[in-house]
């Protein structure tokens, strides 16, 4: 009975956090000991929901303990797409050194922890490599801030292939516009690396060819590059090969059976968007189809 009462109090506190009437709720560190213990007990109950809700509570009050609970949420098994939300949150926190709710008027606005680009990049990459499309865009933005044009291009391209068109925040196609009769230096660099067997560069070059950004459009050549990368174990090569075969394009006939095989290989690497419930929707035609 006592356990139920404690959990009820924690859930009520979580609900209140979203209401304007509860903006004066004390920070977790100033909660009565019994409620703080119940909050942390909830965070350590082994569930994603418990760790996630506790992390969100600590983050709202600019409390660095949020990081430990996001890490716990990211590691919860069985692993699902929810884990990538926690990985994305860790990427955001570590790259900025700030917690999302730190600008609330009743919260100390000072940074909660020292920013760590390496930790943030690692967390963002984990989220992206597990299929979180929001992490694609946030990685691109983070790399642009770091002045890394090649990596920013990579993640803009991956967001574009997933979404079927460039995002508003991307710098495509301006980032790779041919210079006179020559391809952009970033594209030339990708071509050299792809020729040497670099799987990541093969995926990047394939994305340029599939979309016709920076190079003449050639979906058939893009598919070959994706497949080469996928055979090396590159999860994006596998996923994009599946998308292209499932969606079809000029020079690439629709082959759902072959697409399913590539998706299965990506799903085996915990790329959640490669699960049938996701890819079957992803290969459906968009609302508007434009002729070539």
SEPASE-896674 format. One record per residue (C-alpha): residue number from 1; residue in three letters; x, y, z. Coordinates in nm, 3 decimals, padded with zeros to 5 digits. Each point is the difference from the previous one (the first is absolute). Layout:
# SEPASE-896674
> NUM / ALA / X / Y / Z
...
//
This chain:
# SEPASE-896674
> 1 / UNK / 00.000 / 00.000 / 00.000
> 2 / UNK / 00.287 / 00.232 / 00.087
> 3 / UNK / 00.167 / -00.074 / -00.336
> 4 / UNK / -00.322 / 00.084 / -00.187
> 5 / UNK / -00.034 / 00.328 / 00.191
> 6 / UNK / 00.358 / 00.098 / -00.086
> 7 / UNK / -00.045 / -00.079 / -00.367
> 8 / UNK / -00.328 / 00.193 / -00.010
> 9 / UNK / 00.174 / 00.302 / 00.145
> 10 / UNK / 00.276 / -00.020 / -00.260
> 11 / UNK / -00.243 / -00.032 / -00.290
> 12 / UNK / -00.202 / 00.291 / 00.133
> 13 / UNK / 00.315 / 00.209 / 00.020
> 14 / UNK / 00.091 / -00.093 / -00.359
> 15 / UNK / -00.345 / 00.103 / -00.117
> 16 / UNK / 00.027 / 00.329 / 00.178
> 17 / UNK / 00.325 / 00.083 / -00.173
> 18 / UNK / -00.189 / 00.068 / -00.321
> 19 / UNK / -00.255 / 00.233 / 00.159
> 20 / UNK / 00.047 / 00.373 / 00.048
> 21 / UNK / -00.159 / -00.024 / 00.342
> 22 / UNK / 00.287 / -00.221 / 00.114
> 23 / UNK / 00.286 / 00.227 / -00.106
> 24 / UNK / 00.092 / 00.061 / 00.364
> 25 / UNK / 00.048 / -00.370 / 00.071
> 26 / UNK / 00.330 / -00.039 / 00.191
> 27 / UNK / 00.303 / -00.135 / -00.181
> 28 / UNK / 00.057 / -00.375 / 00.050
> 29 / UNK / 00.294 / 00.065 / 00.234
> 30 / UNK / -00.239 / 00.192 / 00.229
> 31 / UNK / -00.282 / -00.250 / -00.009
> 32 / UNK / -00.082 / -00.182 / 00.322
> 33 / UNK / 00.233 / -00.298 / 00.036
> 34 / UNK / -00.280 / -00.252 / -00.045
> 35 / UNK / -00.112 / 00.154 / -00.331
> 36 / UNK / 00.358 / 00.029 / -00.128
> 37 / UNK / 00.061 / -00.364 / 00.085
> 38 / UNK / -00.321 / -00.098 / -00.177
> 39 / UNK / 00.107 / 00.199 / -00.308
> 40 / UNK / 00.338 / -00.170 / -00.013
> 41 / UNK / -00.156 / -00.339 / 00.071
> 42 / UNK / -00.222 / 00.057 / -00.301
> 43 / UNK / 00.308 / 00.083 / -00.207
> 44 / UNK / 00.168 / -00.321 / 00.105
> 45 / UNK / -00.293 / -00.236 / -00.047
> 46 / UNK / 00.155 / -00.148 / -00.315
> 47 / UNK / -00.253 / 00.144 / -00.245
> 48 / UNK / 00.062 / 00.252 / -00.274
> 49 / UNK / -00.298 / 00.205 / 00.116
> 50 / UNK / 00.128 / 00.022 / 00.356
> 51 / UNK / 00.350 / 00.110 / -00.103
> 52 / UNK / -00.134 / 00.240 / -00.265
> 53 / UNK / -00.254 / 00.169 / 00.225
> 54 / UNK / 00.254 / 00.041 / 00.279
> 55 / UNK / 00.256 / 00.145 / -00.245
> 56 / UNK / -00.262 / 00.245 / -00.129
> 57 / UNK / -00.083 / 00.107 / 00.356
> 58 / UNK / 00.364 / 00.068 / 00.089
> 59 / UNK / 00.059 / 00.177 / -00.330
> 60 / UNK / -00.294 / 00.230 / 00.052
> 61 / UNK / 00.167 / 00.125 / 00.317
> 62 / UNK / 00.346 / 00.034 / -00.158
> 63 / UNK / 00.125 / -00.288 / 00.213
> 64 / UNK / 00.299 / -00.188 / -00.150
> 65 / UNK / -00.135 / -00.327 / 00.138
> 66 / UNK / -00.213 / -00.001 / -00.316
> 67 / UNK / 00.304 / -00.127 / -00.192
> 68 / UNK / 00.029 / -00.320 / 00.203
> 69 / UNK / -00.367 / -00.082 / -00.054
> 70 / UNK / 00.014 / 00.072 / -00.374
> 71 / UNK / 00.297 / -00.237 / -00.015
> 72 / UNK / -00.202 / -00.257 / 00.189
> 73 / UNK / -00.293 / 00.047 / -00.240
> 74 / UNK / 00.229 / -00.042 / -00.302
> 75 / UNK / 00.131 / -00.330 / 00.137
> 76 / UNK / -00.333 / -00.157 / 00.103
> 77 / UNK / -00.078 / -00.339 / -00.151
> 78 / UNK / -00.182 / -00.124 / -00.194
> 79 / UNK / 00.127 / 00.267 / -00.237
> 80 / UNK / -00.262 / 00.195 / -00.199
> 81 / UNK / -00.022 / 00.323 / -00.197
> 82 / UNK / -00.059 / 00.180 / 00.332
> 83 / UNK / 00.366 / -00.047 / 00.091
> 84 / UNK / 00.100 / 00.230 / -00.285
> 85 / UNK / -00.198 / 00.285 / 00.160
> 86 / UNK / 00.227 / -00.025 / 00.304
> 87 / UNK / 00.311 / -00.016 / -00.219
> 88 / UNK / -00.118 / 00.311 / -00.184
> 89 / UNK / -00.063 / 00.181 / 00.329
> 90 / UNK / 00.352 / -00.083 / 00.116
> 91 / UNK / 00.142 / 00.133 / -00.326
> 92 / UNK / -00.186 / 00.327 / 00.045
> 93 / UNK / 00.101 / 00.039 / 00.364
> 94 / UNK / 00.369 / -00.082 / -00.042
> 95 / UNK / 00.054 / 00.214 / -00.309
> 96 / UNK / -00.158 / 00.304 / 00.167
> 97 / UNK / 00.084 / -00.059 / 00.366
> 98 / UNK / -00.352 / 00.119 / 00.079
> 99 / UNK / -00.327 / -00.162 / 00.089
> 100 / UNK / -00.312 / 00.076 / -00.201
> 101 / UNK / -00.201 / 00.171 / 00.272
> 102 / UNK / 00.283 / 00.212 / 00.141
> 103 / UNK / -00.158 / 00.320 / -00.135
> 104 / UNK / -00.314 / -00.042 / 00.213
> 105 / UNK / -00.041 / 00.306 / 00.225
> 106 / UNK / -00.001 / -00.200 / 00.322
> 107 / UNK / 00.310 / -00.204 / -00.087
> 108 / UNK / 00.367 / 00.096 / 00.034
> 109 / UNK / 00.095 / 00.086 / -00.362
> 110 / UNK / 00.369 / -00.088 / 00.049
> 111 / UNK / 00.132 / -00.292 / -00.209
> 112 / UNK / -00.054 / -00.325 / 00.184
> 113 / UNK / 00.321 / -00.167 / -00.113
> 114 / UNK / 00.306 / 00.057 / -00.213
> 115 / UNK / -00.066 / -00.064 / -00.368
> 116 / UNK / 00.180 / -00.295 / -00.156
> 117 / UNK / 00.001 / -00.013 / -00.378
> 118 / UNK / 00.143 / -00.353 / -00.003
> 119 / UNK / -00.272 / -00.137 / 00.228
> 120 / UNK / -00.271 / 00.187 / -00.187
> 121 / UNK / 00.123 / -00.119 / -00.338
> 122 / UNK / 00.016 / -00.359 / 00.125
> 123 / UNK / -00.355 / 00.015 / 00.136
> 124 / UNK / -00.140 / 00.167 / -00.312
> 125 / UNK / 00.173 / -00.256 / -00.222
> 126 / UNK / -00.145 / -00.284 / 00.206
> 127 / UNK / -00.349 / 00.145 / -00.047
> 128 / UNK / 00.056 / 00.052 / -00.373
> 129 / UNK / 00.152 / -00.343 / -00.057
> 130 / UNK / -00.302 / -00.150 / 00.174
> 131 / UNK / -00.231 / 00.179 / -00.243
> 132 / UNK / -00.111 / 00.318 / 00.180
> 133 / UNK / -00.071 / 00.245 / -00.286
> 134 / UNK / -00.003 / 00.303 / 00.230
> 135 / UNK / 00.358 / -00.083 / 00.092
> 136 / UNK / 00.096 / 00.021 / -00.370
> 137 / UNK / -00.105 / 00.364 / -00.013
> 138 / UNK / 00.142 / 00.092 / 00.340
> 139 / UNK / 00.335 / -00.161 / -00.087
> 140 / UNK / 00.013 / 00.199 / -00.324
> 141 / UNK / -00.065 / 00.322 / 00.192
> 142 / UNK / 00.256 / -00.090 / 00.268
> 143 / UNK / 00.269 / -00.075 / -00.258
> 144 / UNK / -00.069 / 00.329 / -00.178
> 145 / UNK / 00.055 / 00.180 / 00.327
> 146 / UNK / 00.330 / -00.187 / 00.033
> 147 / UNK / 00.097 / 00.108 / -00.352
> 148 / UNK / 00.008 / -00.359 / -00.130
> 149 / UNK / -00.157 / 00.037 / -00.346
> 150 / UNK / 00.059 / -00.363 / -00.103
> 151 / UNK / -00.183 / -00.146 / 00.301
> 152 / UNK / -00.277 / 00.259 / -00.022
> 153 / UNK / -00.050 / -00.100 / -00.364
> 154 / UNK / -00.011 / -00.368 / 00.096
> 155 / UNK / -00.282 / 00.038 / 00.250
> 156 / UNK / -00.195 / 00.247 / -00.214
> 157 / UNK / 00.011 / -00.259 / -00.279
> 158 / UNK / -00.121 / -00.278 / 00.226
> 159 / UNK / -00.288 / 00.213 / 00.122
> 160 / UNK / -00.085 / 00.086 / -00.359
> 161 / UNK / -00.009 / -00.362 / -00.121
> 162 / UNK / -00.219 / -00.102 / 00.292
> 163 / UNK / -00.239 / 00.293 / -00.046
> 164 / UNK / 00.014 / -00.008 / -00.385
> 165 / UNK / 00.088 / 00.371 / -00.013
> 166 / UNK / 00.246 / 00.244 / 00.166
> 167 / UNK / -00.098 / 00.126 / 00.345
> 168 / UNK / -00.045 / 00.374 / 00.053
> 169 / UNK / 00.304 / 00.007 / 00.228
> 170 / UNK / 00.233 / -00.169 / -00.252
> 171 / UNK / 00.247 / 00.178 / -00.226
> 172 / UNK / -00.074 / -00.221 / -00.301
> 173 / UNK / 00.049 / 00.036 / -00.290
> 174 / UNK / 00.208 / 00.318 / 00.048
> 175 / UNK / 00.263 / -00.189 / 00.197
> 176 / UNK / 00.099 / -00.213 / -00.302
> 177 / UNK / -00.080 / 00.217 / -00.303
> 178 / UNK / 00.243 / -00.081 / -00.285
> 179 / UNK / 00.267 / 00.263 / -00.053
> 180 / UNK / 00.012 / 00.068 / -00.372
> 181 / UNK / 00.067 / -00.327 / -00.183
> 182 / UNK / 00.134 / -00.170 / 00.314
> 183 / UNK / -00.187 / -00.166 / 00.283
> 184 / UNK / 00.013 / 00.163 / 00.341
> 185 / UNK / 00.317 / -00.085 / 00.199
> 186 / UNK / -00.209 / -00.177 / 00.266
> 187 / UNK / -00.151 / -00.222 / -00.268
> 188 / UNK / 00.338 / -00.071 / -00.158
> 189 / UNK / 00.131 / -00.104 / 00.341
> 190 / UNK / -00.295 / -00.237 / 00.045
> 191 / UNK / 00.060 / -00.152 / -00.343
> 192 / UNK / 00.364 / -00.075 / 00.083
> 193 / UNK / -00.087 / -00.153 / 00.336
> 194 / UNK / -00.287 / -00.204 / -00.145
> 195 / UNK / 00.231 / -00.138 / -00.270
> 196 / UNK / 00.237 / -00.114 / 00.276
> 197 / UNK / -00.283 / -00.196 / 00.163
> 198 / UNK / -00.099 / 00.239 / 00.280
> 199 / UNK / -00.354 / -00.113 / 00.089
> 200 / UNK / -00.109 / 00.330 / 00.151
> 201 / UNK / 00.116 / 00.190 / -00.309
> 202 / UNK / -00.180 / -00.253 / -00.221
> 203 / UNK / -00.325 / 00.076 / 00.181
> 204 / UNK / 00.059 / 00.376 / -00.030
> 205 / UNK / 00.080 / -00.024 / -00.370
> 206 / UNK / -00.300 / -00.226 / -00.053
> 207 / UNK / -00.226 / 00.258 / 00.165
> 208 / UNK / 00.132 / 00.273 / -00.231
> 209 / UNK / -00.061 / -00.218 / -00.304
> 210 / UNK / -00.344 / -00.116 / 00.110
> 211 / UNK / -00.118 / 00.356 / 00.057
> 212 / UNK / 00.191 / 00.170 / -00.282
> 213 / UNK / 00.156 / 00.248 / 00.242
> 214 / UNK / 00.350 / 00.108 / -00.103
> 215 / UNK / 00.010 / -00.273 / -00.268
> 216 / UNK / -00.226 / -00.112 / -00.284
> 217 / UNK / -00.276 / -00.223 / 00.136
> 218 / UNK / 00.074 / -00.373 / -00.033
> 219 / UNK / -00.206 / -00.219 / 00.238
> 220 / UNK / 00.141 / -00.322 / -00.150
> 221 / UNK / 00.356 / 00.106 / 00.082
> 222 / UNK / -00.119 / 00.110 / 00.345
> 223 / UNK / -00.145 / -00.345 / 00.066
> 224 / UNK / 00.329 / -00.169 / -00.087
> 225 / UNK / 00.182 / 00.230 / 00.244
> 226 / UNK / -00.252 / -00.065 / 00.277
> 227 / UNK / 00.031 / -00.374 / -00.054
> 228 / UNK / 00.380 / 00.011 / 00.010
> 229 / UNK / -00.015 / 00.193 / 00.327
> 230 / UNK / -00.268 / -00.234 / 00.134
> 231 / UNK / 00.209 / -00.306 / -00.078
> 232 / UNK / 00.270 / 00.152 / 00.221
> 233 / UNK / -00.254 / 00.021 / 00.284
> 234 / UNK / -00.084 / 00.368 / -00.034
> 235 / UNK / -00.352 / 00.037 / 00.140
> 236 / UNK / -00.086 / 00.302 / -00.216
> 237 / UNK / 00.112 / -00.182 / -00.313
> 238 / UNK / -00.236 / -00.282 / 00.096
> 239 / UNK / -00.291 / 00.227 / 00.089
> 240 / UNK / 00.032 / 00.227 / -00.303
> 241 / UNK / 00.034 / -00.299 / -00.234
> 242 / UNK / -00.327 / -00.125 / 00.147
> 243 / UNK / -00.169 / 00.339 / -00.042
> 244 / UNK / 00.112 / 00.040 / -00.360
> 245 / UNK / -00.107 / -00.352 / -00.099
> 246 / UNK / -00.327 / 00.040 / 00.185
> 247 / UNK / -00.082 / 00.343 / -00.142
> 248 / UNK / 00.148 / -00.053 / -00.351
> 249 / UNK / 00.146 / 00.276 / -00.216
> 250 / UNK / 00.109 / 00.050 / -00.361
> 251 / UNK / 00.232 / -00.291 / -00.074
> 252 / UNK / -00.100 / -00.188 / 00.317
> 253 / UNK / -00.300 / -00.231 / -00.012
> 254 / UNK / -00.209 / -00.050 / 00.310
> 255 / UNK / 00.103 / -00.324 / 00.175
> 256 / UNK / -00.168 / -00.030 / 00.339
> 257 / UNK / 00.148 / -00.343 / 00.071
> 258 / UNK / 00.356 / 00.124 / -00.055
> 259 / UNK / -00.077 / 00.313 / 00.201
> 260 / UNK / -00.122 / -00.213 / 00.291
> 261 / UNK / 00.331 / -00.186 / 00.002
> 262 / UNK / 00.198 / 00.321 / 00.035
> 263 / UNK / -00.236 / 00.133 / 00.266
> 264 / UNK / 00.041 / -00.322 / 00.199
> 265 / UNK / 00.376 / 00.047 / 00.003
> 266 / UNK / -00.037 / 00.357 / 00.124
> 267 / UNK / -00.253 / -00.101 / 00.264
> 268 / UNK / 00.246 / -00.259 / 00.132
> 269 / UNK / 00.224 / 00.298 / 00.086
> 270 / UNK / -00.279 / 00.156 / 00.207
> 271 / UNK / -00.095 / 00.253 / -00.268
> 272 / UNK / -00.358 / 00.026 / 00.111
> 273 / UNK / -00.137 / 00.162 / -00.318
> 274 / UNK / 00.096 / -00.318 / -00.185
> 275 / UNK / -00.267 / -00.199 / 00.184
> 276 / UNK / -00.291 / -00.103 / -00.227
> 277 / UNK / -00.249 / 00.225 / 00.179
> 278 / UNK / 00.215 / 00.301 / -00.100
> 279 / UNK / 00.144 / -00.087 / -00.340
> 280 / UNK / -00.333 / -00.113 / -00.141
> 281 / UNK / -00.123 / 00.357 / 00.054
> 282 / UNK / 00.326 / 00.160 / -00.115
> 283 / UNK / -00.016 / -00.157 / -00.347
> 284 / UNK / -00.356 / 00.109 / -00.069
> 285 / UNK / -00.036 / 00.280 / -00.258
> 286 / UNK / -00.004 / 00.354 / 00.139
> 287 / UNK / -00.316 / 00.208 / -00.023
> 288 / UNK / 00.128 / 00.187 / -00.305
> 289 / UNK / 00.175 / -00.171 / -00.288
> 290 / UNK / 00.190 / 00.206 / -00.256
> 291 / UNK / 00.090 / -00.136 / -00.340
> 292 / UNK / 00.355 / 00.009 / -00.122
//
